[in-house]
Amino acid sequence: MWQEIWNTVLSEFSDIPDATEITRITLRILVAAALGGLLGYEREKQGKSAGVRTHMLVAIGAALFVLIPQQAGASTADLTRVLQGLVAGVGFLGAGAIILGTKQVETRGLTTAAGIWVTAAIGVAA
């Protein structure tokens, strides 16, 4: 029974060829989390709504959206479409961080929205 479970696990992750590739993927995700966390820490110190956890999640999510198609063997054209969708999706997330004030000229959250957007770019770069 255990051998059958082990064989199933191996077949499910057979697209990751060796320990070097697993280390590379893990390192990229950790770098994305760390860099996103640094940006989030600064925002949290300023008392903003999107802090460490939000920025780390955005960076990890962006990194995964790039790593998964790469592991699946996606072409460059496919990766550009993934990036287009990612940028649009993060734009909506940033728009949710922008709050209109009581006056039409008063807006809040633009810097937080920009920080979320940059955090996604950091995740993609990682």
C-alpha positions as protocol buffer text, in pm:
chain_id: "A"
residue {
  index: 1
  type: MET
  ca { x: 0 y: 0 z: 0 }
}
residue {
  index: 2
  type: TRP
  ca { x: 274 y: 248 z: 94 }
}
residue {
  index: 3
  type: GLN
  ca { x: 463 y: 171 z: -224 }
}
residue {
  index: 4
  type: GLU
  ca { x: 151 y: 249 z: -427 }
}
residue {
  index: 5
  type: ILE
  ca { x: 108 y: 581 z: -245 }
}
residue {
  index: 6
  type: TRP
  ca { x: 476 y: 665 z: -302 }
}
residue {
  index: 7
  type: ASN
  ca { x: 449 y: 580 z: -673 }
}
residue {
  index: 8
  type: THR
  ca { x: 141 y: 803 z: -702 }
}
residue {
  index: 9
  type: VAL
  ca { x: 323 y: 1092 z: -536 }
}
residue {
  index: 10
  type: LEU
  ca { x: 621 y: 1045 z: -767 }
}
residue {
  index: 11
  type: SER
  ca { x: 403 y: 1036 z: -1078 }
}
residue {
  index: 12
  type: GLU
  ca { x: 214 y: 1349 z: -972 }
}
residue {
  index: 13
  type: PHE
  ca { x: 535 y: 1548 z: -931 }
}
residue {
  index: 14
  type: SER
  ca { x: 730 y: 1392 z: -1216 }
}
residue {
  index: 15
  type: ASP
  ca { x: 757 y: 1727 z: -1394 }
}
residue {
  index: 16
  type: ILE
  ca { x: 1004 y: 1836 z: -1123 }
}
residue {
  index: 17
  type: PRO
  ca { x: 1306 y: 1634 z: -1234 }
}
residue {
  index: 18
  type: ASP
  ca { x: 1541 y: 1656 z: -936 }
}
residue {
  index: 19
  type: ALA
  ca { x: 1628 y: 1813 z: -602 }
}
residue {
  index: 20
  type: THR
  ca { x: 1804 y: 2102 z: -776 }
}
residue {
  index: 21
  type: GLU
  ca { x: 1481 y: 2212 z: -943 }
}
residue {
  index: 22
  type: ILE
  ca { x: 1282 y: 2176 z: -620 }
}
residue {
  index: 23
  type: THR
  ca { x: 1543 y: 2390 z: -442 }
}
residue {
  index: 24
  type: ARG
  ca { x: 1529 y: 2651 z: -719 }
}
residue {
  index: 25
  type: ILE
  ca { x: 1147 y: 2673 z: -700 }
}
residue {
  index: 26
  type: THR
  ca { x: 1147 y: 2689 z: -320 }
}
residue {
  index: 27
  type: LEU
  ca { x: 1417 y: 2956 z: -317 }
}
residue {
  index: 28
  type: ARG
  ca { x: 1227 y: 3173 z: -566 }
}
residue {
  index: 29
  type: ILE
  ca { x: 908 y: 3152 z: -361 }
}
residue {
  index: 30
  type: LEU
  ca { x: 1097 y: 3233 z: -40 }
}
residue {
  index: 31
  type: VAL
  ca { x: 1271 y: 3532 z: -203 }
}
residue {
  index: 32
  type: ALA
  ca { x: 934 y: 3660 z: -327 }
}
residue {
  index: 33
  type: ALA
  ca { x: 787 y: 3620 z: 23 }
}
residue {
  index: 34
  type: ALA
  ca { x: 1081 y: 3793 z: 190 }
}
residue {
  index: 35
  type: LEU
  ca { x: 1085 y: 4090 z: -49 }
}
residue {
  index: 36
  type: GLY
  ca { x: 708 y: 4127 z: -36 }
}
residue {
  index: 37
  type: GLY
  ca { x: 726 y: 4106 z: 342 }
}
residue {
  index: 38
  type: LEU
  ca { x: 983 y: 4387 z: 354 }
}
residue {
  index: 39
  type: LEU
  ca { x: 759 y: 4616 z: 154 }
}
residue {
  index: 40
  type: GLY
  ca { x: 458 y: 4511 z: 362 }
}
residue {
  index: 41
  type: TYR
  ca { x: 647 y: 4577 z: 685 }
}
residue {
  index: 42
  type: GLU
  ca { x: 709 y: 4936 z: 580 }
}
residue {
  index: 43
  type: ARG
  ca { x: 339 y: 4982 z: 496 }
}
residue {
  index: 44
  type: GLU
  ca { x: 234 y: 4822 z: 823 }
}
residue {
  index: 45
  type: LYS
  ca { x: 465 y: 5054 z: 1018 }
}
residue {
  index: 46
  type: GLN
  ca { x: 282 y: 5344 z: 853 }
}
residue {
  index: 47
  type: GLY
  ca { x: -47 y: 5203 z: 981 }
}
residue {
  index: 48
  type: LYS
  ca { x: -184 y: 5114 z: 637 }
}
residue {
  index: 49
  type: SER
  ca { x: -442 y: 4843 z: 580 }
}
residue {
  index: 50
  type: ALA
  ca { x: -227 y: 4624 z: 353 }
}
residue {
  index: 51
  type: GLY
  ca { x: 64 y: 4505 z: 563 }
}
residue {
  index: 52
  type: VAL
  ca { x: 312 y: 4221 z: 580 }
}
residue {
  index: 53
  type: ARG
  ca { x: 71 y: 3934 z: 517 }
}
residue {
  index: 54
  type: THR
  ca { x: -103 y: 4100 z: 224 }
}
residue {
  index: 55
  type: HIS
  ca { x: 220 y: 4192 z: 50 }
}
residue {
  index: 56
  type: MET
  ca { x: 371 y: 3849 z: 112 }
}
residue {
  index: 57
  type: LEU
  ca { x: 63 y: 3679 z: -32 }
}
residue {
  index: 58
  type: VAL
  ca { x: 64 y: 3901 z: -340 }
}
residue {
  index: 59
  type: ALA
  ca { x: 435 y: 3834 z: -401 }
}
residue {
  index: 60
  type: ILE
  ca { x: 401 y: 3458 z: -350 }
}
residue {
  index: 61
  type: GLY
  ca { x: 91 y: 3447 z: -571 }
}
residue {
  index: 62
  type: ALA
  ca { x: 263 y: 3637 z: -850 }
}
residue {
  index: 63
  type: ALA
  ca { x: 567 y: 3412 z: -827 }
}
residue {
  index: 64
  type: LEU
  ca { x: 347 y: 3102 z: -845 }
}
residue {
  index: 65
  type: PHE
  ca { x: 158 y: 3238 z: -1145 }
}
residue {
  index: 66
  type: VAL
  ca { x: 491 y: 3253 z: -1327 }
}
residue {
  index: 67
  type: LEU
  ca { x: 651 y: 2935 z: -1190 }
}
residue {
  index: 68
  type: ILE
  ca { x: 356 y: 2703 z: -1256 }
}
residue {
  index: 69
  type: PRO
  ca { x: 332 y: 2770 z: -1632 }
}
residue {
  index: 70
  type: GLN
  ca { x: 711 y: 2751 z: -1658 }
}
residue {
  index: 71
  type: GLN
  ca { x: 708 y: 2408 z: -1494 }
}
residue {
  index: 72
  type: ALA
  ca { x: 426 y: 2300 z: -1726 }
}
residue {
  index: 73
  type: GLY
  ca { x: 640 y: 2393 z: -2027 }
}
residue {
  index: 74
  type: ALA
  ca { x: 446 y: 2699 z: -2139 }
}
residue {
  index: 75
  type: SER
  ca { x: 584 y: 2896 z: -2430 }
}
residue {
  index: 76
  type: THR
  ca { x: 697 y: 3257 z: -2407 }
}
residue {
  index: 77
  type: ALA
  ca { x: 374 y: 3370 z: -2571 }
}
residue {
  index: 78
  type: ASP
  ca { x: 172 y: 3181 z: -2309 }
}
residue {
  index: 79
  type: LEU
  ca { x: 376 y: 3338 z: -2029 }
}
residue {
  index: 80
  type: THR
  ca { x: 308 y: 3687 z: -2164 }
}
residue {
  index: 81
  type: ARG
  ca { x: -66 y: 3614 z: -2151 }
}
residue {
  index: 82
  type: VAL
  ca { x: -29 y: 3494 z: -1793 }
}
residue {
  index: 83
  type: LEU
  ca { x: 154 y: 3817 z: -1706 }
}
residue {
  index: 84
  type: GLN
  ca { x: -118 y: 4026 z: -1872 }
}
residue {
  index: 85
  type: GLY
  ca { x: -383 y: 3853 z: -1663 }
}
residue {
  index: 86
  type: LEU
  ca { x: -174 y: 3890 z: -1351 }
}
residue {
  index: 87
  type: VAL
  ca { x: -126 y: 4264 z: -1401 }
}
residue {
  index: 88
  type: ALA
  ca { x: -498 y: 4312 z: -1463 }
}
residue {
  index: 89
  type: GLY
  ca { x: -593 y: 4107 z: -1158 }
}
residue {
  index: 90
  type: VAL
  ca { x: -355 y: 4290 z: -930 }
}
residue {
  index: 91
  type: GLY
  ca { x: -494 y: 4616 z: -1070 }
}
residue {
  index: 92
  type: PHE
  ca { x: -836 y: 4517 z: -940 }
}
residue {
  index: 93
  type: LEU
  ca { x: -684 y: 4425 z: -605 }
}
residue {
  index: 94
  type: GLY
  ca { x: -516 y: 4765 z: -590 }
}
residue {
  index: 95
  type: ALA
  ca { x: -840 y: 4937 z: -686 }
}
residue {
  index: 96
  type: GLY
  ca { x: -1000 y: 4775 z: -383 }
}
residue {
  index: 97
  type: ALA
  ca { x: -736 y: 4940 z: -165 }
}
residue {
  index: 98
  type: ILE
  ca { x: -831 y: 5286 z: -293 }
}
residue {
  index: 99
  type: ILE
  ca { x: -1103 y: 5443 z: -85 }
}
residue {
  index: 100
  type: LEU
  ca { x: -1286 y: 5757 z: -191 }
}
residue {
  index: 101
  type: GLY
  ca { x: -1315 y: 6012 z: 84 }
}
residue {
  index: 102
  type: THR
  ca { x: -1614 y: 6226 z: 167 }
}
residue {
  index: 103
  type: LYS
  ca { x: -1516 y: 6482 z: -94 }
}
residue {
  index: 104
  type: GLN
  ca { x: -1479 y: 6397 z: -460 }
}
residue {
  index: 105
  type: VAL
  ca { x: -1119 y: 6526 z: -466 }
}
residue {
  index: 106
  type: GLU
  ca { x: -1013 y: 6328 z: -159 }
}
residue {
  index: 107
  type: THR
  ca { x: -880 y: 5977 z: -220 }
}
residue {
  index: 108
  type: ARG
  ca { x: -691 y: 5744 z: 9 }
}
residue {
  index: 109
  type: GLY
  ca { x: -496 y: 5427 z: -52 }
}
residue {
  index: 110
  type: LEU
  ca { x: -315 y: 5518 z: -372 }
}
residue {
  index: 111
  type: THR
  ca { x: 26 y: 5441 z: -225 }
}
residue {
  index: 112
  type: THR
  ca { x: -101 y: 5113 z: -82 }
}
residue {
  index: 113
  type: ALA
  ca { x: -243 y: 5020 z: -422 }
}
residue {
  index: 114
  type: ALA
  ca { x: 87 y: 5108 z: -588 }
}
residue {
  index: 115
  type: GLY
  ca { x: 270 y: 4902 z: -325 }
}
residue {
  index: 116
  type: ILE
  ca { x: 53 y: 4600 z: -401 }
}
residue {
  index: 117
  type: TRP
  ca { x: 120 y: 4646 z: -771 }
}
residue {
  index: 118
  type: VAL
  ca { x: 497 y: 4668 z: -717 }
}
residue {
  index: 119
  type: THR
  ca { x: 485 y: 4367 z: -484 }
}
residue {
  index: 120
  type: ALA
  ca { x: 330 y: 4163 z: -767 }
}
residue {
  index: 121
  type: ALA
  ca { x: 613 y: 4274 z: -995 }
}
residue {
  index: 122
  type: ILE
  ca { x: 864 y: 4167 z: -730 }
}
residue {
  index: 123
  type: GLY
  ca { x: 699 y: 3826 z: -715 }
}
residue {
  index: 124
  type: VAL
  ca { x: 716 y: 3793 z: -1092 }
}
residue {
  index: 125
  type: ALA
  ca { x: 1083 y: 3892 z: -1090 }
}
residue {
  index: 126
  type: ALA
  ca { x: 1162 y: 3637 z: -820 }
}
